[in-house]
């Protein structure tokens, strides 16, 4: 019995990334991850391609994600109002425009 016979529709791919683009993004992601790994435990300023700017302690980078500990006074901006111990903000590496040491 096929899926169509069971009353389900066949899946249609809406988007598939071009292999060359995928290779370029992976290369950029690997490069940024290696930079982040040597600057763990340093204060940084991060700007996203959408224009958001965050400052904090770079605490970890893994699998395309940068983990930034925000100071407690920025915790209310970090989506958790009143959280006092500093908030860890995960940021996707390919969405970052700049990472600067402070």
Secondary structure, DSSP 8 states (H G I E B T S, - for coil): --TGGGT-----------HHHHHHHHHHHHHHHHHHHHTTTSEEEEEETTS-EEEEEEEEEETTEEEEEE-GGGTTTTT-TT--S-EEEEEEGGGEEEEEE-
